[in-house]
Amino acid sequence: MQHVTIEPKLISTVADVTPTVLAAMSRTSDPRLKQIMDSMVRHLHAFIIETQPTEEEFEQGLRWIAALGHHTNESNNEVVLAADVVGASTLIDLINNDGMQGETMSALLGPFYRGQAPDCARGDCIARSKTPGLALYFKGRVTGVDGKPIEDAKLDVWQASPVGLYENQDTGQDDFNLRGVFRTDANGSFHFTSVKPAGYPVPVDGPVGDLLQAQQRHPMRPAHIHFIVSAPGHKTLVTQIFSDTHDALATDVVFGAKTQIIGDFVEHTEPHGDYPDAPLPFYTCEYQFKLVEGEPSYPVPPISGKKS
């Protein structure tokens, strides 16, 4: 890349700032970094010029950004939550995963994926401690977009308790409650037992909560179960399977719900031959995950531990 030498100049007016900053960054050797930072500076400066913040508003904004870091720890990632509630995470998701090749639609990872959940046998229950809620029997298959089964695909599963907390937020739940890793059989099939998910509020005790209150927005997420589905030779799928009312789905505080990943959670009020030991009433859900061919990868967990 050929570099153009630009004589530095002193800034005198608003119009001088953006070109001077771009000139200072012009020797960036990484072309992608240069593209991103040049665009970021142009858009950020244009935003400032458009909104004309006062010095007090600017300082308040900086304090809010700093508070995101102060409220991020091993059991809560406020930075990821902030990206979620302003729609940035969903934009990134849709740009990189449009679902146009027949694969299952993705959904944002969220701030509560821990990683390192215990390996489970097919059919195991991921409720590791006494957990309120109705029993859920979830089963399905993992296939390619051509419908051919994928054997030994990995499904990393996690969900919030029906009381509205992930286990890392709640000292009353056992470690890794409602988290587990499953593998498919030769037919691409898997099944596990859990409790029916419920909607819950995102954390509101930090700067994100302050923002939602100022915007008069509710903090609720619709009921869902998280999945990371991966297999060699296939692009890793990060998604959520939803179960809730239309209003709850349409007003998801992090804009993550999509029509294509709404599950059919069926209530059973009478005994069922396939589930002879199920306590009444109980729920079932079946879902087929379709993976597109590609290079597998795995997300870095936003959090690492449990609230103490």
N, C-alpha and C positions, 0 to 999 in steps of 0.2 A: 504494500500500500504506500503510495507516494504521499509524503507529508508536505503541507504547504506552510511555510513560515509566515506567521502573522505577528506583526509588531504589536506588543502590548500597549494598551492605552489606559489612561485614567478615566474612571467613570464619572460622568457629570450629570446625566439625566437618566430617567427610567428607560429610555430607548437604548441606552448604552449597555445595560446590564446583561441581557440575554446573549447578544453576540460576543461580549467579552468573556462570559463564562464558557460558551461553546468553544471559543478560541483557546482558552486555557486547557480544555480537555481534548484538543484536536490531535495530540500526539498519542492517544490511546492506541496501543498496538493490537489489542483484541478487537476485531471488527464487530462482533456481536455485543460486547460490552459498550463499545462506542455508540452503536445504534441505539441500544437501550437507554444509555445515559443521556445522549443528545435529545432523544424524544422525551424522556422524563423531564429534563430541564425546560424544554420548550413548553410542554403542557403545564408544568408546575408554575412557571413564570406567567403563562397566560392566565392560569387560574387566579394567581395573586393580583394581576392587573385587573381582571374582571371583577373580583369580589372586593378589592380594596380593603383588606383587613386593617384594623387599627393596631397599634403596637400592643395594646392590652389583649386584643383577640389573638394576635400572633403568639404572645407568651402563654395564653391559656391553651392554645393548640399544642404548643410544645410540651406543656405540662401533661396534657392528656396522652400524648405519645409516650412520654417518659413513664406515665403510670401504667401503660400496657406492659412495659418491661418489669416494673415493680410487682405487678400482679401475676407474673408468669413464674411458675415454679414446677417442681416435679409432678404435681397433681393437677395443675391448671395451666393452660396456654392461652392467655388473654390476647396475644397477638394473632393467633389463628382465629380466635373467636371474633375479633374485630374485622378481620378479612371476610369472615363468613357473613356477618350481619350487614355489611355494606355491599354484598353481592360479588365481591372480587373473586372469592373462591369458586363460586358457581360459573363465573365467566371463564376463569382459567380451565375449569373442568370441561365446559362445553367447547371451548376452542380446541382442546386436545383430545376430546372424546365425543364425537358428534353422533355416534350410533348409526351411521349411514351405511355400514357394511353388514348389517344384520345382527350385530352383537348386542348384548344386553346393555342398556343405558347405564352410564356411571352416575355417581353422585359424590359430593365432596366428602373428604375423609373425616372432617370434624376435629375438634380439639381433644378428644378423649380416647384416642387409640393408643394403647400402651405397648403392644407387641409382646412377644414371649409368653403368650397364653399357653396353657397346658395342652398337650396332645390328647385327643379323646378318641375312643372307639366309636364306630358308627352306632347311633342310638343312645349314646350317653346323654345325661342331663347336665346342662351347664349351670343350673342353679345349685351352687356349691354350699350355700347357706340357706336358712329358712327365708324364703322370699315370697311375699304376698303376691297374689294374682292367680289367674286361671291357667291350667296347664296348656301348653302349646306343643303340638307334634309337627315339626317342620321336616319336610322331605323334598327331594328334587333330584335333578341331574345336572351335570356339567357337560356340555358338548361344544363342538366347534359350530361355526355358523352353518355348516353343512348338515348339522344334526348328528354327526358321528360322536359317540361317547368318548370322553377323555378320562382315562384311568389314572388314578393316583393324583388327581387335581387336589390342590390344597384350598380349604375354605377356612379362613380366619374370621370368627364370628364374635360379635360383642353387642351388648345392648344395655340400656338403663333399666334399673328396677322399676316396677310399676309405681313405686313411691316417688319416682322422678329423679333418681340419682344414679350415676354410674358408681361402681363399687369403689373406685379410687377417691370419690368424694365423700364416702359414707363409712365411718369407722364401725358401723353396725353390720356391715357386710363382710364376709370372708374375702380374703385376697383372691382376685381373679374370678369373683362371682359373676356369672353371666358372661363369661368369656371362654372361648375354647377353639381348638383347631381340629378340623376333620379332614379325612381323605376319601376320595371316591373309590368305588369298586370298579371291576372290569366293565360294568355297564354305565359307568359315569354317575352312579347313584350315591346318594348320601342321605342320612337322616339323623336328627337329634331332637332332644326334648328340652323345653325351656318354659317360660311363662309368657303369656301374651303381653306384648309391649304396650306401653301407655305413653301419651304425650307428656312432655315435661318442659319446664322453663330452663333456658340457658342461664348460667351464673349471672347475677345482676349486682353483685357486691363490689364490682370494680368499675373502671372507666367505661366499659361497654354498657353496663347497666345504666350508668349516668346518661350516656348518649341515647339509649332506648327511651328512657324516661323523658328526656328533653324533646324527643321526636314523637312522644305519645304513641309508642309502639309497644305491643305486647311482646313478651320474651319467649313465647311458646314454640316448641317444635312438635310436629305431629308424631304419632307413634311409629316406630320403625325399628328394624334390626340392621346392623351394619355387617357387610361382608367384604372381605378381600378374597378374590378367587384367582388363583394362579396355577399355571402349568407350563412345563417346558414347551418352547416353540409357540407360545401364545402371549399376547399382550395381557398384562395383569389388569383385572377388573376391580375397581374400588367402587362399591355401590351401597345402596340402602334399599330394603324392601319395606314399603309403607303400608300402614293399616290405620285409617282414620276417616273422619268426615271430609267432605269436599272443602268446607270452609277452613278446617284445620290445615289441610294440605295446601290450599291456595294462599294461606297467610303464614306459611312457615317463615319464622323469623330469619332463617339463613338462606331462604329461597332454594332449598335443595330438593323438594318433592317434584317428581315428574310422573306423568301419566303412565309411561311405559314400565315403571317399577313399583306400581301399586300391586300388592299381593292380595290374593283371595283368602282371607282369614275366615274360615267357616266355623260357626258355632255348632256344637253337638250337645243336645240336651237329653239324648237317649243313648243307651249302650251301642257301641259300634264294634263289629266283629274284628276289624283290623287293629283296634285298640282296646282289648278286653279289660285291661287293668286301669284304664283312664278314669279319673274321678270326674263325676258330672257336676256342672257342665265343663266342657273342654273345647279347645280350638285346634283346627288343623290348617296347614298351609302347604301347598305344593308350588315349586317354582323351578323353571329351567333356566340356568345361566348359560349363555352362549358367548364363547370367547372367540375373538378374531386372532388370526395368526400374527405373530410379531415377537419382539424381544421382551421377555419377562423382566420386570423390575419390582422393587418393593419400597413402599413409602417409609420414610424415617418417622418413628413415633413422635408425636408432638409432646407427649408426656412420658415419664418413666416410672412413676411410682404411685403410692397410695397415700392419701392424706393421713397424717398422724395426729 
